[in-house]
Amino acid sequence: MTTLTISLLIAFFVFASSIKLLGWQRFIFDTQLAFFHKYGLNRSFMFLVGLVELTGALLLASYLLSPVHHLLLWAGAGLLGMTSFGALFFHFRFDGWKDAVPAMITLALSLIAIM
């Protein structure tokens, strides 16, 4: 169960961070950038969030390769959990709850991975 949860987090956040960092999927990139602008944040902040997401995903991938180092699990899931919590804050403050659903799921998965 934990391996599946961690794998889902890695897949989601590698995908999400790659769009924030590289902008390779134009529609999703423009949608996410519009959210950031709505929150009063710029492209640089979006890039920073992408770096944090990618770092968390890489820490979790490192944990799967070497599961004896639990600090990798805690750091990776912690970073992704904090990122998800931040996304929840902004979605609940500026958007509707429907926009917050992916962040709810990734926060729950991050907590499950740590337990």
N, C-alpha and C positions, 0 to 999 in steps of 0.2 A: 504493500500500500504506500509506504513512504517513498519507495523508488518511483512509483507511478506519479505520485504527487509532485515530487521534485522534477521529474521529467516533463510534466505538464508546465510547471513554472518556467523551466529552462526554455522550452519551445515557445511559450507565449512571449516571454521577455526578450529573447533573442530576436523574434519577429518584430515586436513593438519597438525595441531600441534601434533596430536596423533602419526602420522607417524614420525615426526621430533623428538619427545620425546622418543617414545617407539620402533620405527623401526619395527612395527608389520607387515607392508605390504612390503616385501623385495624388490620387483621390483621398487615401487615408492620411497622407502627409498634410494636405490642405485642410482637411477636417480637423486634425489634431492641432495644427497651427492656429486655426480659427478659435478653438477652445482656449489655447494659451493667450491669444490676443484678448479674448473676452475677459480673461482673468487679470489682465494688465501685465502679462508676461511676454517677453519677446522670444525670438528665434534662438538666441543664445541660451536662454533658460531652458528651452525645449531640448537643445543639444545636451546641456548638462544633465537633465533628467534622463536622456537616452544613455549617457555614460554611466550613470548610477544603475540604471536597469541592466545594462550589459555587464557591469562589474558584478552585480548580484547573481546574474545567470551564470557567469563564468565561475564564481565561487561555488555555486551549487554543482556545476559540472565537475569541478575539481574534487568536491566531496564524493560524488559518485565514483570517481576514479580511485579515491583513497578514503574510504569511509571510516578510517580510524581517527581522522582529524575532524572532530566534531566542531571545532571553531569555524571551519569552512562552512558547515551547515548553518550554524547560528549567524555568522556574518552575512552569508548570502540571503538566507530567508529573512533576516532582520532588515537588510537593505530593501529587499523587495516588499516586505511588509510595510516599512515606513513610506516607501514610494506609493504603495496602494492607499495607505492612510491619508497621505497628502492629496492624492487624486480624489478620494472621498470628500475631503474637506472642501475642495474647490467645486466639485460637482454638486454637492448639497447646497453650497452657498450661492452658486451662479446658475445652476442647471436644475433639471428634474432628477428624480431618483432613478429613472430609466437609464440615464447616462452614467450613473454610478455603478450599475450592475457588474461590469467587468472588474472594477476595482474591488467590489465586495467579494467576488469570487477569488481574485488573486490574494486578497488579504486573508481570507479563510484558508486557502491552500498554503500560504506562508506559515500560518499558525499551526496547521496540521503537520507540516513538514518538521517543525521544531519539536512537536510533542512526541 
